[in-house]
Amino acid sequence: MLDRFYPIFDSAEWLERLVPLGIRLVQLRIKDRPEAELRAEIRAAKAVCAAHDCRLVVNDYWRLAIEEGCDYVHLGQEDLDGADPGAIRAAGLSLGVSTHDAGELD
């Protein structure tokens, strides 16, 4: 079950500011950055969340989420074809998927 308050941030810097205030679930949603920067952001966000008992959801970058030992990944409908559900499951990640209407539930 999702927390009632589920903020989505585009940088670990925002997490560093707000997670200490009591946020328990947060999504890191960064677009169009080089892999090294994404990896650094995920690591920083993961460290902040670990220090404050907050769950981190990584948006889109399921491979990096696996490599960095994250627990959750969120994919959009358009990202599902390129994802490897078996690898995600084998890594023990929980998977969230965007749905916008009943048709996308299938």
N, C-alpha and C positions, 0 to 999 in steps of 0.2 A: 504494500500500500504506500502511495506517495504521501509525503508530508503535505500539510496544507499550504505551506510556503515553500516554493520550489524555484528559486531564482536561477537565471541563466546569465552567465558572465562571459565576456570575451577576452579576459586576461586573468592571470593568477594574481595580479596586483589587486583587482577588485575583491578576490577571495580573501587576500591578506587583510584587507580593510574590514570586511563584513562578516566573514565566518566567525571570528572571535566574539561577535555579538550574540551568538546562539543559533545560527543557521545549522540545520542538521542534514540537509540534502541540497546539493548544488550541481549545476551542470556547467562544464567548461565547453563553450562553443566558439571555436576560433576558426576563421575561414582564411584561405589563401595565404598561408605562411610557409616558409621553408621547413623541412622536417626537423632540422636541428632546433629551430625556435619552438616548434610545436612540442618537441620532446622536453625542452627546458621548461616550458609553461606547464606541461602535465606534471613534471617532477615537482615543481614549486607548488602547484595546486594540491597535489597529493600530500605533500609535507604539511601544508597548512591544515588540510582536512584531518589528517591523522592526529595532529596536535590538539584538535578541538572536537573530536568525536563526530565528525561530519562525513557523510557519504559523498563521494565524488563520482559524477557521471561524465564520461568523456563523449563528446558528440563527434560522430563520423569516423574518427581515426581508430578503428577497431584493432588494427595491427599494432599501433603504438600503445593502445590500452593494454593489450596482451603483453607486449614487451616490457612495459613499465609496471606490470603487476597490479593494474587497476581492477576494480570489482564490477564496474558497470560501464556499459557502452550504449549509446543511443544512435540509431540510424534512421534516416529519412527513407521514404518509399523508394526514392531514386537511388539510394545507396545499397539496397538489398541485393541487387543482381551482382554487384562486385564484392560482396561480403562472403565470408566462409563460415556459415553457421556452425559447422563441425569444429572448426578451430576455436571459435568463440566459446562454444559449449565445453570443449576439452580444457580450455584455460580457466573454466569456472566463472566466466563473466556472466552477469545478468544482462539481458538484452532488452532494450526498450525500442519501440518502433513508432514513428509518427503515423497517425491516422487522422484523416480529415473528414471522412464520411464512411457510411456502412460498407460501401464497395471495397474500401481499402482494408477492411477487417478480414477479408478472404485472403 
